[in-house]
């Protein structure tokens, strides 16, 4: 999610409406990573507000394109896989 990505090229039409928020988050994350995380200050992430704004923009974009149901289906599939994995692990013990 960030980590020294260059701004060259387009993020594509799918995220162009959120590109300023993405750039703000990436800038914040990269600064935090270099100035705090790499120096051992790993207790909190300073860019939560930027992430939440970017995430909300992406979610709205998906809603507008009627694609949010894909995320919901993935969330259900993911939780089903986790439950299956947990059941298999507990059966072994």
C-alpha positions in Angstrom: 0.0 0.0 0.0 2.4 2.8 -0.7 6.0 1.8 -0.1 8.0 4.1 -2.4 5.8 3.8 -5.5 6.5 6.3 -8.2 3.8 8.5 -9.5 4.7 7.9 -13.1 2.0 6.6 -15.3 -1.7 6.5 -14.8 -3.5 4.5 -12.2 -6.1 3.8 -14.8 -9.6 5.1 -15.2 -10.9 3.0 -12.4 -9.1 4.9 -9.7 -8.6 8.3 -11.4 -11.3 9.9 -9.3 -9.4 8.8 -6.2 -5.9 9.5 -7.4 -5.3 12.6 -5.3 -6.3 10.7 -2.1 -4.1 7.8 -3.2 -1.2 10.1 -3.6 -1.8 11.7 -0.3 -1.9 8.4 1.4 1.2 7.1 -0.4 3.1 10.2 0.5 2.1 10.0 4.2 2.8 6.2 4.3 6.3 6.6 2.7 7.2 9.4 5.1 6.0 7.4 8.1 7.8 4.3 6.9 11.1 6.1 6.3 11.1 8.4 9.3 9.4 6.3 12.0 9.0 2.6 11.1 12.5 2.1 9.9 13.8 3.8 13.1 11.9 1.3 15.3 8.8 3.4 16.1 6.4 0.6 15.1 3.6 1.2 17.7 1.2 3.2 15.5 0.6 4.3 12.0 0.2 8.0 11.4 -1.7 7.8 8.2 -5.0 6.3 9.3 -7.0 9.4 8.3 -5.5 9.4 4.8 -6.2 5.7 4.4 -9.8 6.0 5.5 -10.5 8.8 3.0 -8.8 6.9 0.2 -10.7 3.7 1.1 -14.0 5.5 1.3 -13.4 7.0 -2.2 -12.7 3.5 -3.6 -15.7 2.1 -2.0 -17.9 4.9 -3.4 -16.4 4.3 -6.8 -17.2 0.6 -6.6 -20.8 1.4 -5.4 -21.2 3.8 -8.4 -20.1 1.1 -10.8 -22.3 -1.5 -9.0 -19.2 -3.6 -8.2 -19.4 -3.5 -4.4 -21.1 -6.9 -4.4 -17.9 -8.4 -5.7 -16.1 -7.3 -2.5 -19.0 -8.6 -0.4 -18.7 -12.0 -2.2 -14.9 -12.1 -1.6 -15.4 -11.3 2.1 -17.9 -14.2 2.4 -15.5 -16.5 0.6 -12.6 -15.4 2.7 -14.5 -15.9 6.0 -15.6 -19.3 4.8 -11.9 -20.3 4.0 -10.8 -19.0 7.4 -13.6 -21.1 9.1 -12.6 -24.2 7.1 -8.9 -23.7 8.0 -9.7 -23.2 11.7 -11.9 -26.3 11.7 -9.1 -28.4 10.0 -6.6 -27.1 12.5 -8.8 -27.9 15.5 -9.5 -31.4 14.2 -5.8 -32.2 14.2 -5.4 -31.4 17.9 
